[in-house]
Amino acid sequence: MTLNELKIGQKGKILAVNGEGALRRRLLDMGLTPRTEVMIRKIAPMGDPIEIHLRGYELTLRIEDAKEIEVEVTEK
Protein backbone atom coordinates (compact mmCIF):
# COMPACT_ATOMS: atom_id res chain seq x y z
CA MET A 1 0.00 0.00 0.00
CA THR A 2 1.23 3.51 -0.68
CA LEU A 3 0.83 6.66 1.42
CA ASN A 4 -1.80 8.17 -0.87
CA GLU A 5 -4.13 5.20 -0.18
CA LEU A 6 -4.47 5.92 3.56
CA LYS A 7 -7.68 7.61 4.73
CA ILE A 8 -7.99 10.67 6.98
CA GLY A 9 -7.01 9.78 10.55
CA GLN A 10 -5.41 6.49 9.53
CA LYS A 11 -1.88 5.80 10.75
CA GLY A 12 0.85 3.88 9.02
CA LYS A 13 4.52 3.04 9.20
CA ILE A 14 6.80 3.79 6.25
CA LEU A 15 8.32 0.64 4.78
CA ALA A 16 10.22 2.07 1.81
CA VAL A 17 10.76 5.29 -0.11
CA ASN A 18 10.87 4.63 -3.84
CA GLY A 19 11.70 6.99 -6.65
CA GLU A 20 15.04 8.05 -7.99
CA GLY A 21 17.53 10.84 -7.69
CA ALA A 22 16.43 14.23 -6.46
CA LEU A 23 12.84 13.15 -5.68
CA ARG A 24 13.94 10.32 -3.37
CA ARG A 25 16.57 12.51 -1.69
CA ARG A 26 14.00 15.28 -1.11
CA LEU A 27 11.50 12.87 0.46
CA LEU A 28 14.17 11.42 2.76
CA ASP A 29 15.36 14.91 3.72
CA MET A 30 11.80 15.85 4.76
CA GLY A 31 11.86 13.02 7.32
CA LEU A 32 10.01 10.39 5.31
CA THR A 33 12.35 7.56 6.25
CA PRO A 34 11.61 3.85 6.78
CA ARG A 35 10.06 2.93 10.17
CA THR A 36 8.64 6.46 10.63
CA GLU A 37 5.02 6.68 11.86
CA VAL A 38 2.76 8.89 9.72
CA MET A 39 -0.89 9.91 9.92
CA ILE A 40 -3.10 11.50 7.28
CA ARG A 41 -4.41 14.83 8.65
CA LYS A 42 -6.24 16.37 5.69
CA ILE A 43 -6.94 15.84 2.02
CA ALA A 44 -7.57 18.87 -0.18
CA PRO A 45 -11.09 19.17 -1.67
CA MET A 46 -9.87 18.15 -5.12
CA GLY A 47 -7.83 15.30 -3.63
CA ASP A 48 -4.38 16.83 -4.11
CA PRO A 49 -2.31 17.64 -2.01
CA ILE A 50 -2.54 15.69 1.25
CA GLU A 51 -1.35 16.81 4.68
CA ILE A 52 0.40 14.27 6.89
CA HIS A 53 1.62 14.38 10.48
CA LEU A 54 5.03 12.88 11.25
CA ARG A 55 7.80 13.46 13.76
CA GLY A 56 5.76 16.18 15.51
CA TYR A 57 5.06 18.39 12.47
CA GLU A 58 2.70 18.64 9.51
CA LEU A 59 3.90 18.13 5.96
CA THR A 60 1.98 18.66 2.72
CA LEU A 61 2.72 16.31 -0.17
CA ARG A 62 1.53 16.01 -3.73
CA ILE A 63 -0.27 12.76 -4.55
CA GLU A 64 2.43 11.89 -7.12
CA ASP A 65 5.08 12.06 -4.38
CA ALA A 66 2.93 10.11 -1.90
CA LYS A 67 2.64 7.27 -4.42
CA GLU A 68 6.40 6.70 -4.06
CA ILE A 69 6.13 5.91 -0.33
CA GLU A 70 5.19 2.36 0.71
CA VAL A 71 3.44 2.04 4.08
CA GLU A 72 1.78 -0.56 6.25
CA VAL A 73 -1.36 0.36 8.19
CA THR A 74 -0.78 0.42 11.94
CA GLU A 75 -4.10 1.93 13.09
CA LYS A 76 -7.43 2.31 11.33
mmCIF file of the N, C-alpha and C atoms, coordinates in Angstrom:
data_MODEL
# 
_entry.id   MODEL 
# 
loop_
_atom_site.group_PDB 
_atom_site.id 
_atom_site.type_symbol 
_atom_site.label_atom_id 
_atom_site.label_alt_id 
_atom_site.label_comp_id 
_atom_site.label_asym_id 
_atom_site.label_entity_id 
_atom_site.label_seq_id 
_atom_site.pdbx_PDB_ins_code 
_atom_site.Cartn_x 
_atom_site.Cartn_y 
_atom_site.Cartn_z 
_atom_site.occupancy 
_atom_site.B_iso_or_equiv 
_atom_site.pdbx_formal_charge 
_atom_site.auth_seq_id 
_atom_site.auth_comp_id 
_atom_site.auth_asym_id 
_atom_site.auth_atom_id 
_atom_site.pdbx_PDB_model_num 
ATOM 1   N N  . MET A 1 1  ? 0.849   -1.167 0.000  1.00 0.00 ? 1  MET A N  1 
ATOM 2   C CA . MET A 1 1  ? 0.000   0.000  0.000  1.00 0.00 ? 1  MET A CA 1 
ATOM 3   C C  . MET A 1 1  ? 0.898   1.235  0.000  1.00 0.00 ? 1  MET A C  1 
ATOM 4   N N  . THR A 1 2  ? 0.442   2.279  -0.656 1.00 0.00 ? 2  THR A N  1 
ATOM 5   C CA . THR A 1 2  ? 1.225   3.510  -0.681 1.00 0.00 ? 2  THR A CA 1 
ATOM 6   C C  . THR A 1 2  ? 0.548   4.580  0.176  1.00 0.00 ? 2  THR A C  1 
ATOM 7   N N  . LEU A 1 3  ? 1.299   5.614  0.510  1.00 0.00 ? 3  LEU A N  1 
ATOM 8   C CA . LEU A 1 3  ? 0.834   6.662  1.417  1.00 0.00 ? 3  LEU A CA 1 
ATOM 9   C C  . LEU A 1 3  ? -0.452  7.328  0.934  1.00 0.00 ? 3  LEU A C  1 
ATOM 10  N N  . ASN A 1 4  ? -0.608  7.500  -0.341 1.00 0.00 ? 4  ASN A N  1 
ATOM 11  C CA . ASN A 1 4  ? -1.799  8.174  -0.867 1.00 0.00 ? 4  ASN A CA 1 
ATOM 12  C C  . ASN A 1 4  ? -3.078  7.349  -0.690 1.00 0.00 ? 4  ASN A C  1 
ATOM 13  N N  . GLU A 1 5  ? -2.957  6.068  -0.353 1.00 0.00 ? 5  GLU A N  1 
ATOM 14  C CA . GLU A 1 5  ? -4.127  5.203  -0.179 1.00 0.00 ? 5  GLU A CA 1 
ATOM 15  C C  . GLU A 1 5  ? -4.689  5.236  1.236  1.00 0.00 ? 5  GLU A C  1 
ATOM 16  N N  . LEU A 1 6  ? -3.969  5.817  2.190  1.00 0.00 ? 6  LEU A N  1 
ATOM 17  C CA . LEU A 1 6  ? -4.474  5.923  3.556  1.00 0.00 ? 6  LEU A CA 1 
ATOM 18  C C  . LEU A 1 6  ? -5.621  6.928  3.604  1.00 0.00 ? 6  LEU A C  1 
ATOM 19  N N  . LYS A 1 7  ? -6.532  6.716  4.536  1.00 0.00 ? 7  LYS A N  1 
ATOM 20  C CA . LYS A 1 7  ? -7.677  7.613  4.726  1.00 0.00 ? 7  LYS A CA 1 
ATOM 21  C C  . LYS A 1 7  ? -7.362  8.625  5.831  1.00 0.00 ? 7  LYS A C  1 
ATOM 22  N N  . ILE A 1 8  ? -8.173  9.661  5.946  1.00 0.00 ? 8  ILE A N  1 
ATOM 23  C CA . ILE A 1 8  ? -7.988  10.675 6.982  1.00 0.00 ? 8  ILE A CA 1 
ATOM 24  C C  . ILE A 1 8  ? -8.056  10.020 8.365  1.00 0.00 ? 8  ILE A C  1 
ATOM 25  N N  . GLY A 1 9  ? -7.073  10.328 9.207  1.00 0.00 ? 9  GLY A N  1 
ATOM 26  C CA . GLY A 1 9  ? -7.010  9.782  10.547 1.00 0.00 ? 9  GLY A CA 1 
ATOM 27  C C  . GLY A 1 9  ? -6.310  8.434  10.649 1.00 0.00 ? 9  GLY A C  1 
ATOM 28  N N  . GLN A 1 10 ? -6.061  7.798  9.527  1.00 0.00 ? 10 GLN A N  1 
ATOM 29  C CA . GLN A 1 10 ? -5.410  6.492  9.525  1.00 0.00 ? 10 GLN A CA 1 
ATOM 30  C C  . GLN A 1 10 ? -3.903  6.649  9.715  1.00 0.00 ? 10 GLN A C  1 
ATOM 31  N N  . LYS A 1 11 ? -3.315  5.758  10.509 1.00 0.00 ? 11 LYS A N  1 
ATOM 32  C CA . LYS A 1 11 ? -1.878  5.798  10.753 1.00 0.00 ? 11 LYS A CA 1 
ATOM 33  C C  . LYS A 1 11 ? -1.189  4.654  10.035 1.00 0.00 ? 11 LYS A C  1 
ATOM 34  N N  . GLY A 1 12 ? 0.059   4.901  9.683  1.00 0.00 ? 12 GLY A N  1 
ATOM 35  C CA . GLY A 1 12 ? 0.848   3.878  9.022  1.00 0.00 ? 12 GLY A CA 1 
ATOM 36  C C  . GLY A 1 12 ? 2.318   4.044  9.341  1.00 0.00 ? 12 GLY A C  1 
ATOM 37  N N  . LYS A 1 13 ? 3.081   3.013  9.003  1.00 0.00 ? 13 LYS A N  1 
ATOM 38  C CA . LYS A 1 13 ? 4.523   3.043  9.201  1.00 0.00 ? 13 LYS A CA 1 
ATOM 39  C C  . LYS A 1 13 ? 5.167   2.921  7.824  1.00 0.00 ? 13 LYS A C  1 
ATOM 40  N N  . ILE A 1 14 ? 6.122   3.799  7.546  1.00 0.00 ? 14 ILE A N  1 
ATOM 41  C CA . ILE A 1 14 ? 6.797   3.789  6.248  1.00 0.00 ? 14 ILE A CA 1 
ATOM 42  C C  . ILE A 1 14 ? 7.677   2.545  6.142  1.00 0.00 ? 14 ILE A C  1 
ATOM 43  N N  . LEU A 1 15 ? 7.505   1.816  5.047  1.00 0.00 ? 15 LEU A N  1 
ATOM 44  C CA . LEU A 1 15 ? 8.318   0.636  4.775  1.00 0.00 ? 15 LEU A CA 1 
ATOM 45  C C  . LEU A 1 15 ? 9.473   0.958  3.840  1.00 0.00 ? 15 LEU A C  1 
ATOM 46  N N  . ALA A 1 16 ? 9.190   1.749  2.806  1.00 0.00 ? 16 ALA A N  1 
ATOM 47  C CA . ALA A 1 16 ? 10.223  2.074  1.814  1.00 0.00 ? 16 ALA A CA 1 
ATOM 48  C C  . ALA A 1 16 ? 9.883   3.371  1.107  1.00 0.00 ? 16 ALA A C  1 
ATOM 49  N N  . VAL A 1 17 ? 10.919  4.071  0.683  1.00 0.00 ? 17 VAL A N  1 
ATOM 50  C CA . VAL A 1 17 ? 10.761  5.290  -0.110 1.00 0.00 ? 17 VAL A CA 1 
ATOM 51  C C  . VAL A 1 17 ? 11.334  4.984  -1.483 1.00 0.00 ? 17 VAL A C  1 
ATOM 52  N N  . ASN A 1 18 ? 10.451  4.933  -2.472 1.00 0.00 ? 18 ASN A N  1 
ATOM 53  C CA . ASN A 1 18 ? 10.870  4.626  -3.842 1.00 0.00 ? 18 ASN A CA 1 
ATOM 54  C C  . ASN A 1 18 ? 11.181  5.917  -4.582 1.00 0.00 ? 18 ASN A C  1 
ATOM 55  N N  . GLY A 1 19 ? 11.347  5.822  -5.866 1.00 0.00 ? 19 GLY A N  1 
ATOM 56  C CA . GLY A 1 19 ? 11.700  6.992  -6.652 1.00 0.00 ? 19 GLY A CA 1 
ATOM 57  C C  . GLY A 1 19 ? 13.200  7.013  -6.877 1.00 0.00 ? 19 GLY A C  1 
ATOM 58  N N  . GLU A 1 20 ? 13.620  7.977  -7.649 1.00 0.00 ? 20 GLU A N  1 
ATOM 59  C CA . GLU A 1 20 ? 15.040  8.049  -7.987 1.00 0.00 ? 20 GLU A CA 1 
ATOM 60  C C  . GLU A 1 20 ? 15.557  9.468  -7.868 1.00 0.00 ? 20 GLU A C  1 
ATOM 61  N N  . GLY A 1 21 ? 16.831  9.563  -7.650 1.00 0.00 ? 21 GLY A N  1 
ATOM 62  C CA . GLY A 1 21 ? 17.531  10.838 -7.692 1.00 0.00 ? 21 GLY A CA 1 
ATOM 63  C C  . GLY A 1 21 ? 17.018  11.881 -6.729 1.00 0.00 ? 21 GLY A C  1 
ATOM 64  N N  . ALA A 1 22 ? 16.786  13.068 -7.275 1.00 0.00 ? 22 ALA A N  1 
ATOM 65  C CA . ALA A 1 22 ? 16.425  14.231 -6.464 1.00 0.00 ? 22 ALA A CA 1 
ATOM 66  C C  . ALA A 1 22 ? 15.105  14.038 -5.722 1.00 0.00 ? 22 ALA A C  1 
ATOM 67  N N  . LEU A 1 23 ? 14.132  13.373 -6.335 1.00 0.00 ? 23 LEU A N  1 
ATOM 68  C CA . LEU A 1 23 ? 12.841  13.151 -5.679 1.00 0.00 ? 23 LEU A CA 1 
ATOM 69  C C  . LEU A 1 23 ? 13.030  12.305 -4.416 1.00 0.00 ? 23 LEU A C  1 
ATOM 70  N N  . ARG A 1 24 ? 13.723  11.193 -4.523 1.00 0.00 ? 24 ARG A N  1 
ATOM 71  C CA . ARG A 1 24 ? 13.944  10.315 -3.373 1.00 0.00 ? 24 ARG A CA 1 
ATOM 72  C C  . ARG A 1 24 ? 14.726  11.052 -2.278 1.00 0.00 ? 24 ARG A C  1 
ATOM 73  N N  . ARG A 1 25 ? 15.759  11.766 -2.652 1.00 0.00 ? 25 ARG A N  1 
ATOM 74  C CA . ARG A 1 25 ? 16.573  12.512 -1.691 1.00 0.00 ? 25 ARG A CA 1 
ATOM 75  C C  . ARG A 1 25 ? 15.725  13.559 -0.966 1.00 0.00 ? 25 ARG A C  1 
ATOM 76  N N  . ARG A 1 26 ? 14.857  14.250 -1.700 1.00 0.00 ? 26 ARG A N  1 
ATOM 77  C CA . ARG A 1 26 ? 13.998  15.283 -1.112 1.00 0.00 ? 26 ARG A CA 1 
ATOM 78  C C  . ARG A 1 26 ? 13.027  14.673 -0.112 1.00 0.00 ? 26 ARG A C  1 
ATOM 79  N N  . LEU A 1 27 ? 12.425  13.534 -0.452 1.00 0.00 ? 27 LEU A N  1 
ATOM 80  C CA . LEU A 1 27 ? 11.499  12.868 0.462  1.00 0.00 ? 27 LEU A CA 1 
ATOM 81  C C  . LEU A 1 27 ? 12.208  12.419 1.740  1.00 0.00 ? 27 LEU A C  1 
ATOM 82  N N  . LEU A 1 28 ? 13.393  11.854 1.591  1.00 0.00 ? 28 LEU A N  1 
ATOM 83  C CA . LEU A 1 28 ? 14.166  11.422 2.764  1.00 0.00 ? 28 LEU A CA 1 
ATOM 84  C C  . LEU A 1 28 ? 14.575  12.616 3.619  1.00 0.00 ? 28 LEU A C  1 
ATOM 85  N N  . ASP A 1 29 ? 14.964  13.703 2.985  1.00 0.00 ? 29 ASP A N  1 
ATOM 86  C CA . ASP A 1 29 ? 15.365  14.913 3.716  1.00 0.00 ? 29 ASP A CA 1 
ATOM 87  C C  . ASP A 1 29 ? 14.210  15.528 4.510  1.00 0.00 ? 29 ASP A C  1 
ATOM 88  N N  . MET A 1 30 ? 12.972  15.316 4.057  1.00 0.00 ? 30 MET A N  1 
ATOM 89  C CA . MET A 1 30 ? 11.804  15.846 4.757  1.00 0.00 ? 30 MET A CA 1 
ATOM 90  C C  . MET A 1 30 ? 11.413  14.965 5.941  1.00 0.00 ? 30 MET A C  1 
ATOM 91  N N  . GLY A 1 31 ? 12.143  13.887 6.174  1.00 0.00 ? 31 GLY A N  1 
ATOM 92  C CA . GLY A 1 31 ? 11.859  13.023 7.317  1.00 0.00 ? 31 GLY A CA 1 
ATOM 93  C C  . GLY A 1 31 ? 11.057  11.786 6.993  1.00 0.00 ? 31 GLY A C  1 
ATOM 94  N N  . LEU A 1 32 ? 10.779  11.565 5.724  1.00 0.00 ? 32 LEU A N  1 
ATOM 95  C CA . LEU A 1 32 ? 10.010  10.392 5.315  1.00 0.00 ? 32 LEU A CA 1 
ATOM 96  C C  . LEU A 1 32 ? 10.962  9.198  5.138  1.00 0.00 ? 32 LEU A C  1 
ATOM 97  N N  . THR A 1 33 ? 11.395  8.653  6.260  1.00 0.00 ? 33 THR A N  1 
ATOM 98  C CA . THR A 1 33 ? 12.350  7.555  6.248  1.00 0.00 ? 33 THR A CA 1 
ATOM 99  C C  . THR A 1 33 ? 11.668  6.268  6.721  1.00 0.00 ? 33 THR A C  1 
ATOM 100 N N  . PRO A 1 34 ? 12.203  5.120  6.339  1.00 0.00 ? 34 PRO A N  1 
ATOM 101 C CA . PRO A 1 34 ? 11.615  3.849  6.780  1.00 0.00 ? 34 PRO A CA 1 
ATOM 102 C C  . PRO A 1 34 ? 11.484  3.781  8.296  1.00 0.00 ? 34 PRO A C  1 
ATOM 103 N N  . ARG A 1 35 ? 10.408  3.133  8.755  1.00 0.00 ? 35 ARG A N  1 
ATOM 104 C CA . ARG A 1 35 ? 10.061  2.931  10.166 1.00 0.00 ? 35 ARG A CA 1 
ATOM 105 C C  . ARG A 1 35 ? 9.503   4.181  10.839 1.00 0.00 ? 35 ARG A C  1 
ATOM 106 N N  . THR A 1 36 ? 9.229   5.238  10.078 1.00 0.00 ? 36 THR A N  1 
ATOM 107 C CA . THR A 1 36 ? 8.638   6.455  10.635 1.00 0.00 ? 36 THR A CA 1 
ATOM 108 C C  . THR A 1 36 ? 7.111   6.321  10.634 1.00 0.00 ? 36 THR A C  1 
ATOM 109 N N  . GLU A 1 37 ? 6.480   6.690  11.750 1.00 0.00 ? 37 GLU A N  1 
ATOM 110 C CA . GLU A 1 37 ? 5.022   6.682  11.857 1.00 0.00 ? 37 GLU A CA 1 
ATOM 111 C C  . GLU A 1 37 ? 4.459   7.938  11.181 1.00 0.00 ? 37 GLU A C  1 
ATOM 112 N N  . VAL A 1 38 ? 3.420   7.766  10.377 1.00 0.00 ? 38 VAL A N  1 
ATOM 113 C CA . VAL A 1 38 ? 2.760   8.893  9.717  1.00 0.00 ? 38 VAL A CA 1 
ATOM 114 C C  . VAL A 1 38 ? 1.253   8.771  9.903  1.00 0.00 ? 38 VAL A C  1 
ATOM 115 N N  . MET A 1 39 ? 0.560   9.904  9.848  1.00 0.00 ? 39 MET A N  1 
ATOM 116 C CA . MET A 1 39 ? -0.889  9.915  9.925  1.00 0.00 ? 39 MET A CA 1 
ATOM 117 C C  . MET A 1 39 ? -1.425  10.936 8.927  1.00 0.00 ? 39 MET A C  1 
ATOM 118 N N  . ILE A 1 40 ? -2.473  10.574 8.226  1.00 0.00 ? 40 ILE A N  1 
ATOM 119 C CA . ILE A 1 40 ? -3.101  11.497 7.285  1.00 0.00 ? 40 ILE A CA 1 
ATOM 120 C C  . ILE A 1 40 ? -3.954  12.483 8.073  1.00 0.00 ? 40 ILE A C  1 
ATOM 121 N N  . ARG A 1 41 ? -3.669  13.773 7.940  1.00 0.00 ? 41 ARG A N  1 
ATOM 122 C CA . ARG A 1 41 ? -4.415  14.825 8.647  1.00 0.00 ? 41 ARG A CA 1 
ATOM 123 C C  . ARG A 1 41 ? -5.559  15.359 7.796  1.00 0.00 ? 41 ARG A C  1 
ATOM 124 N N  . LYS A 1 42 ? -5.244  15.746 6.565  1.00 0.00 ? 42 LYS A N  1 
ATOM 125 C CA . LYS A 1 42 ? -6.236  16.373 5.689  1.00 0.00 ? 42 LYS A CA 1 
ATOM 126 C C  . LYS A 1 42 ? -5.983  15.962 4.245  1.00 0.00 ? 42 LYS A C  1 
ATOM 127 N N  . ILE A 1 43 ? -7.049  16.022 3.469  1.00 0.00 ? 43 ILE A N  1 
ATOM 128 C CA . ILE A 1 43 ? -6.943  15.839 2.023  1.00 0.00 ? 43 ILE A CA 1 
ATOM 129 C C  . ILE A 1 43 ? -7.647  17.033 1.397  1.00 0.00 ? 43 ILE A C  1 
ATOM 130 N N  . ALA A 1 44 ? -6.992  17.684 0.459  1.00 0.00 ? 44 ALA A N  1 
ATOM 131 C CA . ALA A 1 44 ? -7.574  18.867 -0.182 1.00 0.00 ? 44 ALA A CA 1 
ATOM 132 C C  . ALA A 1 44 ? -8.892  18.491 -0.884 1.00 0.00 ? 44 ALA A C  1 
ATOM 133 N N  . PRO A 1 45 ? -9.797  19.451 -1.046 1.00 0.00 ? 45 PRO A N  1 
ATOM 134 C CA . PRO A 1 45 ? -11.094 19.170 -1.675 1.00 0.00 ? 45 PRO A CA 1 
ATOM 135 C C  . PRO A 1 45 ? -11.004 18.478 -3.037 1.00 0.00 ? 45 PRO A C  1 
ATOM 136 N N  . MET A 1 46 ? -10.010 18.797 -3.812 1.00 0.00 ? 46 MET A N  1 
ATOM 137 C CA . MET A 1 46 ? -9.867  18.154 -5.124 1.00 0.00 ? 46 MET A CA 1 
ATOM 138 C C  . MET A 1 46 ? -9.001  16.890 -5.040 1.00 0.00 ? 46 MET A C  1 
ATOM 139 N N  . GLY A 1 47 ? -8.586  16.526 -3.826 1.00 0.00 ? 47 GLY A N  1 
ATOM 140 C CA . GLY A 1 47 ? -7.831  15.302 -3.630 1.00 0.00 ? 47 GLY A CA 1 
ATOM 141 C C  . GLY A 1 47 ? -6.317  15.465 -3.647 1.00 0.00 ? 47 GLY A C  1 
ATOM 142 N N  . ASP A 1 48 ? -5.823  16.611 -4.019 1.00 0.00 ? 48 ASP A N  1 
ATOM 143 C CA . ASP A 1 48 ? -4.381  16.827 -4.110 1.00 0.00 ? 48 ASP A CA 1 
ATOM 144 C C  . ASP A 1 48 ? -4.081  18.257 -3.684 1.00 0.00 ? 48 ASP A C  1 
ATOM 145 N N  . PRO A 1 49 ? -3.238  18.516 -2.733 1.00 0.00 ? 49 PRO A N  1 
ATOM 146 C CA . PRO A 1 49 ? -2.314  17.636 -2.010 1.00 0.00 ? 49 PRO A CA 1 
ATOM 147 C C  . PRO A 1 49 ? -2.943  17.036 -0.754 1.00 0.00 ? 49 PRO A C  1 
ATOM 148 N N  . ILE A 1 50 ? -2.120  16.251 -0.022 1.00 0.00 ? 50 ILE A N  1 
ATOM 149 C CA . ILE A 1 50 ? -2.538  15.692 1.255  1.00 0.00 ? 50 ILE A CA 1 
ATOM 150 C C  . ILE A 1 50 ? -1.617  16.246 2.342  1.00 0.00 ? 50 ILE A C  1 
ATOM 151 N N  . GLU A 1 51 ? -2.156  16.361 3.558  1.00 0.00 ? 51 GLU A N  1 
ATOM 152 C CA . GLU A 1 51 ? -1.348  16.814 4.681  1.00 0.00 ? 51 GLU A CA 1 
ATOM 153 C C  . GLU A 1 51 ? -1.152  15.631 5.621  1.00 0.00 ? 51 GLU A C  1 
ATOM 154 N N  . ILE A 1 52 ? 0.100   15.371 5.988  1.00 0.00 ? 52 ILE A N  1 
ATOM 155 C CA . ILE A 1 52 ? 0.399   14.273 6.890  1.00 0.00 ? 52 ILE A CA 1 
ATOM 156 C C  . ILE A 1 52 ? 1.077   14.804 8.145  1.00 0.00 ? 52 ILE A C  1 
ATOM 157 N N  . HIS A 1 53 ? 0.959   14.038 9.217  1.00 0.00 ? 53 HIS A N  1 
ATOM 158 C CA . HIS A 1 53 ? 1.621   14.375 10.480 1.00 0.00 ? 53 HIS A CA 1 
ATOM 159 C C  . HIS A 1 53 ? 2.695   13.325 10.714 1.00 0.00 ? 53 HIS A C  1 
ATOM 160 N N  . LEU A 1 54 ? 3.932   13.778 10.936 1.00 0.00 ? 54 LEU A N  1 
ATOM 161 C CA . LEU A 1 54 ? 5.031   12.878 11.249 1.00 0.00 ? 54 LEU A CA 1 
ATOM 162 C C  . LEU A 1 54 ? 6.062   13.618 12.063 1.00 0.00 ? 54 LEU A C  1 
ATOM 163 N N  . ARG A 1 55 ? 6.715   12.908 12.950 1.00 0.00 ? 55 ARG A N  1 
ATOM 164 C CA . ARG A 1 55 ? 7.797   13.463 13.760 1.00 0.00 ? 55 ARG A CA 1 
ATOM 165 C C  . ARG A 1 55 ? 7.438   14.792 14.440 1.00 0.00 ? 55 ARG A C  1 
ATOM 166 N N  . GLY A 1 56 ? 6.164   14.981 14.788 1.00 0.00 ? 56 GLY A N  1 
ATOM 167 C CA . GLY A 1 56 ? 5.757   16.181 15.508 1.00 0.00 ? 56 GLY A CA 1 
ATOM 168 C C  . GLY A 1 56 ? 5.465   17.394 14.643 1.00 0.00 ? 56 GLY A C  1 
ATOM 169 N N  . TYR A 1 57 ? 5.404   17.247 13.329 1.00 0.00 ? 57 TYR A N  1 
ATOM 170 C CA . TYR A 1 57 ? 5.064   18.387 12.467 1.00 0.00 ? 57 TYR A CA 1 
ATOM 171 C C  . TYR A 1 57 ? 4.172   17.943 11.322 1.00 0.00 ? 57 TYR A C  1 
ATOM 172 N N  . GLU A 1 58 ? 3.552   18.910 10.660 1.00 0.00 ? 58 GLU A N  1 
ATOM 173 C CA . GLU A 1 58 ? 2.701   18.637 9.511  1.00 0.00 ? 58 GLU A CA 1 
ATOM 174 C C  . GLU A 1 58 ? 3.480   18.883 8.226  1.00 0.00 ? 58 GLU A C  1 
ATOM 175 N N  . LEU A 1 59 ? 3.221   18.043 7.249  1.00 0.00 ? 59 LEU A N  1 
ATOM 176 C CA . LEU A 1 59 ? 3.898   18.133 5.961  1.00 0.00 ? 59 LEU A CA 1 
ATOM 177 C C  . LEU A 1 59 ? 2.862   17.948 4.864  1.00 0.00 ? 59 LEU A C  1 
ATOM 178 N N  . THR A 1 60 ? 2.900   18.775 3.852  1.00 0.00 ? 60 THR A N  1 
ATOM 179 C CA . THR A 1 60 ? 1.984   18.662 2.720  1.00 0.00 ? 60 THR A CA 1 
ATOM 180 C C  . THR A 1 60 ? 2.726   18.060 1.540  1.00 0.00 ? 60 THR A C  1 
ATOM 181 N N  . LEU A 1 61 ? 2.115   17.024 0.957  1.00 0.00 ? 61 LEU A N  1 
ATOM 182 C CA . LEU A 1 61 ? 2.724   16.308 -0.168 1.00 0.00 ? 61 LEU A CA 1 
ATOM 183 C C  . LEU A 1 61 ? 1.765   16.227 -1.341 1.00 0.00 ? 61 LEU A C  1 
ATOM 184 N N  . ARG A 1 62 ? 2.325   16.267 -2.533 1.00 0.00 ? 62 ARG A N  1 
ATOM 185 C CA . ARG A 1 62 ? 1.527   16.010 -3.728 1.00 0.00 ? 62 ARG A CA 1 
ATOM 186 C C  . ARG A 1 62 ? 1.226   14.513 -3.789 1.00 0.00 ? 62 ARG A C  1 
ATOM 187 N N  . ILE A 1 63 ? 0.125   14.165 -4.413 1.00 0.00 ? 63 ILE A N  1 
ATOM 188 C CA . ILE A 1 63 ? -0.265  12.759 -4.554 1.00 0.00 ? 63 ILE A CA 1 
ATOM 189 C C  . ILE A 1 63 ? 0.809   11.980 -5.308 1.00 0.00 ? 63 ILE A C  1 
ATOM 190 N N  . GLU A 1 64 ? 1.384   12.570 -6.337 1.00 0.00 ? 64 GLU A N  1 
ATOM 191 C CA . GLU A 1 64 ? 2.430   11.885 -7.115 1.00 0.00 ? 64 GLU A CA 1 
ATOM 192 C C  . GLU A 1 64 ? 3.619   11.508 -6.243 1.00 0.00 ? 64 GLU A C  1 
ATOM 193 N N  . ASP A 1 65 ? 3.973   12.364 -5.292 1.00 0.00 ? 65 ASP A N  1 
ATOM 194 C CA . ASP A 1 65 ? 5.079   12.057 -4.384 1.00 0.00 ? 65 ASP A CA 1 
ATOM 195 C C  . ASP A 1 65 ? 4.662   10.998 -3.368 1.00 0.00 ? 65 ASP A C  1 
ATOM 196 N N  . ALA A 1 66 ? 3.430   11.078 -2.881 1.00 0.00 ? 66 ALA A N  1 
ATOM 197 C CA . ALA A 1 66 ? 2.931   10.112 -1.897 1.00 0.00 ? 66 ALA A CA 1 
ATOM 198 C C  . ALA A 1 66 ? 2.870   8.700  -2.472 1.00 0.00 ? 66 ALA A C  1 
ATOM 199 N N  . LYS A 1 67 ? 2.694   8.590  -3.771 1.00 0.00 ? 67 LYS A N  1 
ATOM 200 C CA . LYS A 1 67 ? 2.643   7.272  -4.420 1.00 0.00 ? 67 LYS A CA 1 
ATOM 201 C C  . LYS A 1 67 ? 3.994   6.561  -4.395 1.00 0.00 ? 67 LYS A C  1 
ATOM 202 N N  . GLU A 1 68 ? 5.055   7.283  -4.107 1.00 0.00 ? 68 GLU A N  1 
ATOM 203 C CA . GLU A 1 68 ? 6.397   6.696  -4.059 1.00 0.00 ? 68 GLU A CA 1 
ATOM 204 C C  . GLU A 1 68 ? 6.751   6.145  -2.679 1.00 0.00 ? 68 GLU A C  1 
ATOM 205 N N  . ILE A 1 69 ? 5.840   6.305  -1.699 1.00 0.00 ? 69 ILE A N  1 
ATOM 206 C CA . ILE A 1 69 ? 6.132   5.907  -0.325 1.00 0.00 ? 69 ILE A CA 1 
ATOM 207 C C  . ILE A 1 69 ? 5.264   4.711  0.060  1.00 0.00 ? 69 ILE A C  1 
ATOM 208 N N  . GLU A 1 70 ? 5.905   3.577  0.310  1.00 0.00 ? 70 GLU A N  1 
ATOM 209 C CA . GLU A 1 70 ? 5.193   2.359  0.711  1.00 0.00 ? 70 GLU A CA 1 
ATOM 210 C C  . GLU A 1 70 ? 5.003   2.369  2.217  1.00 0.00 ? 70 GLU A C  1 
ATOM 211 N N  . VAL A 1 71 ? 3.761   2.059  2.653  1.00 0.00 ? 71 VAL A N  1 
ATOM 212 C CA . VAL A 1 71 ? 3.445   2.040  4.077  1.00 0.00 ? 71 VAL A CA 1 
ATOM 213 C C  . VAL A 1 71 ? 2.678   0.779  4.437  1.00 0.00 ? 71 VAL A C  1 
ATOM 214 N N  . GLU A 1 72 ? 2.681   0.461  5.741  1.00 0.00 ? 72 GLU A N  1 
ATOM 215 C CA . GLU A 1 72 ? 1.776   -0.562 6.251  1.00 0.00 ? 72 GLU A CA 1 
ATOM 216 C C  . GLU A 1 72 ? 0.875   0.112  7.266  1.00 0.00 ? 72 GLU A C  1 
ATOM 217 N N  . VAL A 1 73 ? -0.398  -0.248 7.272  1.00 0.00 ? 73 VAL A N  1 
ATOM 218 C CA . VAL A 1 73 ? -1.356  0.361  8.185  1.00 0.00 ? 73 VAL A CA 1 
ATOM 219 C C  . VAL A 1 73 ? -1.090  -0.139 9.592  1.00 0.00 ? 73 VAL A C  1 
ATOM 220 N N  . THR A 1 74 ? -0.996  0.803  10.555 1.00 0.00 ? 74 THR A N  1 
ATOM 221 C CA . THR A 1 74 ? -0.785  0.416  11.942 1.00 0.00 ? 74 THR A CA 1 
ATOM 222 C C  . THR A 1 74 ? -2.018  0.683  12.791 1.00 0.00 ? 74 THR A C  1 
ATOM 223 N N  . GLU A 1 75 ? -2.894  1.585  12.342 1.00 0.00 ? 75 GLU A N  1 
ATOM 224 C CA . GLU A 1 75 ? -4.104  1.927  13.087 1.00 0.00 ? 75 GLU A CA 1 
ATOM 225 C C  . GLU A 1 75 ? -5.154  2.419  12.116 1.00 0.00 ? 75 GLU A C  1 
ATOM 226 N N  . LYS A 1 76 ? -6.386  1.924  12.275 1.00 0.00 ? 76 LYS A N  1 
ATOM 227 C CA . LYS A 1 76 ? -7.434  2.306  11.328 1.00 0.00 ? 76 LYS A CA 1 
ATOM 228 C C  . LYS A 1 76 ? -8.270  3.433  11.816 1.00 0.00 ? 76 LYS A C  1 
# 
